[in-house]
Amino acid sequence: MFDTTLKRLFTRPKTSTYRDPEPDRVKVANQDLPTELDLWDKDVLVFDDGREAMPPKTRIIGRNVIFRNNITHGFNSIRGTILARRNVTLEDMCDVFSQNPPAEPAYPYDGGGIYAGGDVRVGTSSKVSALYRNIHPATQIHGNIIAGGDVHIGDNVAVHGWIIAGGNIYIGDTCSFYKEIITAGRVYTHGTNVLFENKPMYHAGANGKMVRTSKIIEQQPANARYFYNPGIIFKAPIFPKDYMYTPEP
């Protein structure tokens, strides 16, 4: 009896046959994702059950999409594009690798990544991943983050695409960005160790005063309606036509 109890406590399920107590929510392991999972009227919970193989390429469509890491030795990696009518949440130590690289700014924004009519939240990888910092230093988002609402970026996150938001953007500590951030609201940072193309967010200007990177573009009119199939519609700023990229000193 005692051995049986221990076995139940310490044995992790290896398939996606979990019953989810939440109604109208589909729960699937990242290794079992199909080429396209179209559940636009339901919430989707994607979890990592510990299998080590590379997850398949996929396109996930849901009402709300949540990624959860159920293990402590690595990251929940997703290869594909995520589209949600409402919100997308990546809990701690969850990566997104899009098979389609971000396209140049256009209308609408194109390329792989995360697209949400509401908010996008990207969790931190600072505490647990410190044990594996030489292997995987940060949560990786290889693609755009496009949101009609707010975008929340946790600590120790790297975003390799554009971030476009109809609301505010909140950035944690020890984060790296490689494209522009454009928002109808404001950008708030919770730490000083934030890099853009491997250069500090603030640099000394010609008059000696600290100047913020030009890659953050705030308070842009969110009067553009973006349409992504199937049925994802939201307002967010258009990339400024007169924007001229100037390399940071």
C-alpha positions in Angstrom: 0.0 0.0 0.0 2.8 2.4 1.0 4.8 1.6 -2.2 1.7 2.2 -4.3 1.1 5.6 -2.7 4.7 6.7 -3.4 4.4 5.5 -7.0 1.4 7.7 -7.5 3.0 10.7 -5.9 6.2 10.6 -7.9 5.1 9.2 -11.3 4.5 11.9 -13.9 1.9 11.2 -16.6 3.5 10.8 -20.0 0.5 11.3 -22.3 -2.0 14.1 -23.0 -4.9 12.1 -21.6 -5.3 14.4 -18.6 -8.8 15.2 -17.7 -9.1 19.0 -17.2 -11.5 20.1 -14.5 -12.1 23.4 -16.3 -15.1 23.3 -18.6 -14.6 24.4 -22.2 -10.9 24.0 -21.9 -8.8 21.5 -24.0 -5.6 20.3 -22.5 -2.9 18.8 -24.7 0.8 18.0 -24.3 3.2 19.9 -26.6 4.5 16.6 -28.1 0.9 15.8 -29.2 0.1 19.0 -31.0 -1.3 18.6 -34.5 -0.2 20.7 -37.5 -3.1 23.0 -36.7 -5.2 23.0 -33.6 -8.3 25.2 -34.4 -10.4 25.6 -31.2 -11.3 29.3 -31.5 -14.4 28.9 -29.2 -12.5 27.1 -26.4 -9.6 27.7 -24.1 -6.4 25.7 -24.9 -3.9 24.6 -22.2 -0.6 23.3 -23.6 1.7 21.5 -21.1 5.1 19.8 -21.1 4.8 16.2 -19.8 8.6 15.6 -19.8 9.2 13.9 -23.1 12.5 15.1 -24.5 11.8 15.0 -28.3 11.4 18.3 -30.3 7.7 19.2 -30.4 6.1 19.3 -33.9 5.5 22.5 -35.8 2.0 23.7 -35.2 -0.5 26.6 -35.4 -2.7 27.0 -32.4 -6.0 28.9 -32.4 -8.1 29.4 -29.3 -10.2 31.7 -27.2 -7.5 31.9 -24.5 -4.3 30.0 -24.9 -2.1 29.0 -21.9 1.3 27.4 -21.9 2.3 25.6 -18.7 5.6 23.9 -17.7 4.8 21.0 -15.4 8.5 20.0 -15.0 11.5 21.5 -13.4 14.4 20.4 -15.6 13.8 22.4 -18.8 11.4 24.6 -20.9 8.1 24.0 -22.5 9.0 24.7 -26.1 6.4 25.4 -28.8 7.3 25.5 -32.5 4.7 27.5 -34.2 2.3 30.4 -34.2 -0.3 31.2 -31.5 -3.5 33.1 -32.2 -6.1 33.9 -29.5 -9.3 35.8 -29.6 -8.7 37.0 -26.0 -5.5 36.4 -24.1 -2.2 34.4 -24.4 -0.3 33.4 -21.3 3.1 31.8 -21.2 3.8 30.7 -17.7 7.4 30.5 -16.3 9.9 28.8 -18.6 7.9 28.5 -21.8 9.5 29.2 -25.2 8.0 30.0 -28.6 10.0 29.2 -31.8 8.1 30.3 -34.9 8.8 28.6 -38.1 8.0 31.8 -40.0 10.4 34.6 -39.2 8.9 38.1 -38.6 8.3 40.0 -41.8 9.2 43.7 -42.2 6.6 46.0 -40.7 3.5 46.1 -42.8 -0.3 46.1 -42.5 -1.1 43.7 -40.9 2.1 42.6 -39.2 3.1 39.2 -40.6 5.3 36.3 -39.6 5.2 33.8 -36.8 4.8 34.6 -33.1 2.0 35.4 -30.7 -1.2 37.2 -31.8 -3.9 38.1 -29.2 -7.0 40.2 -29.3 -6.5 40.9 -25.6 -3.4 40.7 -23.3 -0.2 38.7 -23.7 1.8 37.6 -20.6 5.3 36.0 -20.9 6.5 34.5 -17.6 9.9 34.7 -16.1 12.7 32.1 -16.3 14.9 33.8 -13.7 14.7 31.4 -10.6 14.6 27.9 -11.9 16.6 28.4 -15.1 19.4 29.9 -13.1 20.5 26.2 -12.7 20.7 25.8 -16.4 21.9 29.3 -17.4 24.8 28.0 -19.5 22.4 25.9 -21.6 19.3 28.1 -21.8 19.9 31.7 -20.4 16.4 33.1 -21.0 12.9 32.5 -22.1 13.0 32.8 -25.9 10.3 34.3 -28.2 11.3 33.9 -31.8 8.5 35.8 -33.5 6.3 38.8 -33.1 4.1 39.7 -30.1 1.0 41.5 -31.3 -1.7 42.3 -28.8 -4.8 44.4 -28.7 -4.3 45.0 -25.0 -1.3 45.0 -22.7 1.9 43.0 -23.0 3.6 41.8 -19.8 7.2 40.5 -20.1 8.7 38.8 -17.1 12.3 38.7 -16.0 15.0 37.1 -18.1 13.2 37.1 -21.5 14.5 37.5 -25.0 12.1 38.7 -27.8 13.4 38.4 -31.3 10.4 40.0 -33.1 8.4 43.2 -32.9 6.1 43.9 -30.0 3.0 45.8 -30.9 0.4 46.6 -28.3 -2.9 48.5 -28.2 -2.3 49.1 -24.4 0.8 49.4 -22.2 3.9 47.2 -22.2 5.5 46.1 -18.9 9.1 44.8 -19.0 10.9 42.9 -16.2 14.6 42.8 -15.5 17.4 41.2 -17.6 15.5 41.3 -20.9 16.7 41.6 -24.5 14.9 42.9 -27.5 15.9 42.8 -31.2 13.1 44.7 -32.9 11.0 47.8 -32.3 8.4 48.1 -29.5 5.4 50.1 -30.6 2.5 50.8 -28.3 -0.6 53.0 -28.0 0.2 53.4 -24.3 3.4 53.6 -22.3 6.4 51.3 -21.7 7.2 50.6 -18.1 10.4 48.8 -17.0 10.9 47.1 -13.6 14.7 46.8 -13.9 17.7 48.6 -15.4 19.3 45.6 -17.2 17.3 45.8 -20.5 19.0 45.6 -23.8 18.1 46.5 -27.4 20.2 44.8 -30.0 22.7 44.1 -27.2 23.0 47.8 -26.2 21.6 49.4 -23.1 18.1 50.9 -23.1 19.7 54.3 -22.1 22.8 55.8 -23.6 24.6 59.2 -23.2 23.4 61.7 -25.7 25.4 64.6 -27.3 24.7 66.9 -24.4 25.7 64.2 -21.8 22.2 63.5 -20.8 20.8 60.0 -20.8 18.7 59.2 -23.9 16.4 56.3 -24.2 16.7 54.0 -27.2 14.8 55.0 -30.3 13.5 51.5 -30.7 10.7 52.2 -28.2 7.8 54.1 -29.8 5.0 55.1 -27.4 1.6 56.7 -27.6 0.9 55.9 -31.2 -2.7 56.1 -32.4 -4.3 52.7 -32.0 -6.8 53.3 -34.9 -5.8 50.4 -37.1 -8.0 47.3 -37.1 -6.1 44.1 -37.5 -7.7 41.0 -38.9 -6.3 37.5 -38.4 -8.1 34.4 -39.4 -10.2 33.0 -37.9 -12.2 35.8 -36.3 -9.4 37.6 -34.4 -9.9 41.4 -34.7 -8.3 44.1 -32.6 -7.0 47.6 -32.7 -3.3 48.5 -32.4 -0.9 51.0 -33.8 0.5 51.0 -37.3 4.2 51.1 -37.7 5.0 54.8 -38.2 5.7 55.4 -41.9 8.1 58.2 -41.1 10.2 56.1 -38.7 13.9 56.1 -39.5 16.0 53.5 -37.8 19.2 55.0 -36.4 21.8 52.6 -35.0 22.5 53.3 -31.3 25.9 54.7 -30.5 
